[in-house]
Amino acid sequence: MDLFVINRYRDPEEDVDLINQESKQLQKLKQKIEERKRAHSNIKRQDVISLREDKAPSIVAVSKNQPENDTEIEGTSNDLKDSKARETQPDTHQTTVKEKSTFEFKVLGTENFEKKIKVHRVLPYWLSHPYSISTNLQKLSCTVEDLDWLHDTLKGTLRSEVQEQVIPFVIKENEQPHPFWPHDICVSAPTGSGKTLAFVLPIVQILMNSIGHHVRAMIVLPVQELAAQVSKVFKKYCTNTGLKVVLLSASTPLRKEQQQIVRYTESAGWISEADIIVCTAGRLVEHIQNTEGFTLKHLKFLVIDEADRIMDHIQNDWLYHLDRHIKLENELMTGKVANLSWNSLSEQNPPPHKLLFSATLSQDPEKLEQWGLFQPKLFSAAPTNDFEDEDSIRKFTTPDELVEQYVQCNAEDKPLILYHFLVEQNWDKVICFTNAAQSAHRLTVLLNVWGKGNLKVAELSAALDRSTRDMVLKKFTQSEINVLVGTDALARGIDIPDCYYVVSYDPPRNIKTYIHRVGRTGRAGRVGHAVTILQHNQMHLFKECARAMCTRQLA
Ligand SMILES: Nc1ncnc2c1ncn2[C@@H]1O[C@H](COP(=O)(O)OP(=O)(O)OP(=O)(O)O)[C@@H](O)[C@H]1O
């Protein structure tokens, strides 16, 4: 520290000069303050006089007085004389001020300013005229016999309306001759309505007809669990088709995944081992950047499941990297920058057919803009007449089979009310949501103590590792556990069979969280019950939240 100390020595006479100067300046300042005070009191008096004499002063006169006086105050003792003169001749001064002000400032309009007219936002045609999907999941409108468009290998006991509408549309769009591009689609259908099969089946059907060493379909999901769930469904339906499905999520080491998706051959160089890739957004970027030979230039389908969640928590800027990668591959192939002409369209690979899915897909045109959709079509379960203006663009639906209720109570009664449901009313297969992993843990311990071995309660939150979570879910499915207590980490997309009740022990933070929580029950046409426990002061917020739904009133 000593190295940085600098000692300065000054001439003592210099110091005396400095002190004199300072005291002079101080005196000057004091004088100025006194002058200002006097001037200020004079002006105040002046204003009072002017207001008394002019009974209806115009806004301009009054408001403009102030800056005029302000400039005078800044002046010297001459101004003081002026102000004294003003005191004796109030009338003359006031008129000069008025004249001056009106002369210098042009007044536009009066004080009654008109409010701007609100511009009424008009939704684009594709958003205001969606293909309508029913929320009644028990409707057996789509039976196996009717599915002329679906290959025999894929036929199952389909009874979902979203599948009935979306699958033929996707197949038809992809039958168009080259270079026509298919319309991209957005699907907003209730939880448990079978959205997964609505993209799995057409993709498998279209790809199974031509096997090659290219990645031709990619499904992007927000979290590992969902990616694993969707890849399982794909694997099931690809069984006899020769198509290979690979899951890319951070649950496996990167190196191992690289070996699964690319292989180097002497004759053809790098070839793809996977036809369909199911991945999380973050992991995808890692492969684009680090995996040699990994290319998406033959990508035919890009599915984004839980699209709103992916967009809200954008990982590694994945959409930018993906778009850039696809564009670059196209330019390398044709040697040209993409432009819109018959020739360039014929030479280029068309962009991947984008399919967006969610139970809470935002139908806000600005948000959807980011996906760069090509002449999109919307499939929505919200009533069509709700799409007239922008106020209705956030409406979501829950399945008809779901019974939704709420209970009001004091904070201290919450655990007792839950206990009453579980023990007195014999609720089994219950998923209970809290807002934090810690509260989930506390509630689990409490219920297990109260249950004395008769009630089997387990915790399921992001705090647990993957294998423990899988084990807990398995036990729940096999009825070894009656109640799962967890956080919103398990609210979205997870398909837990036979969950009869969903209890929101802590209220959901927003409408989307509510929709996904309650959507863990009442799936695929089965009846489900959802109960939200609310403290009195939480009622207002919850009701506000519920207004964004197009469902019936909550009981
Ligand atoms: N056609 C069908 N017939 C019978 N069951 C079906 C059919 N389609 C899907 N299911 C079943 O319905 C359940 C819910 O399907 P899925 O997970 O696709 O719903 P989702 O709409 O994606 O729900 P979420 O929005 O919660 O993700 C699954 O267990 C699935 O096996």
The ligand as a MOL file (V3000), in Angstrom:
LIG
                    3D

  0  0  0     0  0            999 V3000
M  V30 BEGIN CTAB
M  V30 COUNTS 31 33 0 0 0
M  V30 BEGIN ATOM
M  V30 1 N -56.5870 -42.9480 -29.4070 0
M  V30 2 C -56.4010 -43.2370 -28.1470 0
M  V30 3 N -57.1550 -44.1410 -27.5520 0
M  V30 4 C -56.9830 -44.4530 -26.2870 0
M  V30 5 N -56.0670 -43.9020 -25.4840 0
M  V30 6 C -55.2930 -42.9820 -26.0380 0
M  V30 7 C -55.3990 -42.5990 -27.3830 0
M  V30 8 N -54.4970 -41.6640 -27.6400 0
M  V30 9 C -53.8230 -41.4700 -26.4980 0
M  V30 10 N -54.2890 -42.2610 -25.5360 0
M  V30 11 C -53.8090 -42.2960 -24.1460 0
M  V30 12 O -54.1750 -41.0840 -23.5310 0
M  V30 13 C -53.1970 -40.6960 -22.5820 0
M  V30 14 C -52.8300 -39.2410 -22.7960 0
M  V30 15 O -52.2060 -39.0700 -24.0420 0
M  V30 16 P -51.0700 -37.9710 -24.2690 0
M  V30 17 O -49.9950 -38.1270 -23.2740 0
M  V30 18 O -50.7120 -37.9900 -25.6840 0
M  V30 19 O -51.9120 -36.6570 -23.9410 0
M  V30 20 P -51.5110 -35.1570 -24.1910 0
M  V30 21 O -52.6310 -34.5540 -24.9390 0
M  V30 22 O -50.1670 -35.0910 -24.8060 0
M  V30 23 O -51.5150 -34.6050 -22.7090 0
M  V30 24 P -50.5840 -33.4640 -22.0600 0
M  V30 25 O -51.0630 -32.1780 -22.6210 0
M  V30 26 O -50.8490 -33.6020 -20.6020 0
M  V30 27 O -49.1920 -33.7860 -22.4430 0
M  V30 28 C -52.0290 -41.6310 -22.7630 0
M  V30 29 O -51.9980 -42.5400 -21.7060 0
M  V30 30 C -52.3110 -42.3480 -24.0660 0
M  V30 31 O -51.8290 -43.6470 -24.0580 0
M  V30 END ATOM
M  V30 BEGIN BOND
M  V30 1 1 1 2
M  V30 2 1 2 3
M  V30 3 2 2 7
M  V30 4 2 3 4
M  V30 5 1 4 5
M  V30 6 2 5 6
M  V30 7 1 6 7
M  V30 8 1 6 10
M  V30 9 1 7 8
M  V30 10 2 8 9
M  V30 11 1 9 10
M  V30 12 1 10 11
M  V30 13 1 11 12
M  V30 14 1 11 30
M  V30 15 1 12 13
M  V30 16 1 13 14
M  V30 17 1 13 28
M  V30 18 1 14 15
M  V30 19 1 15 16
M  V30 20 2 16 17
M  V30 21 1 16 18
M  V30 22 1 16 19
M  V30 23 1 19 20
M  V30 24 2 20 21
M  V30 25 1 20 22
M  V30 26 1 20 23
M  V30 27 1 23 24
M  V30 28 2 24 25
M  V30 29 1 24 26
M  V30 30 1 24 27
M  V30 31 1 28 29
M  V30 32 1 28 30
M  V30 33 1 30 31
M  V30 END BOND
M  V30 END CTAB
M  END
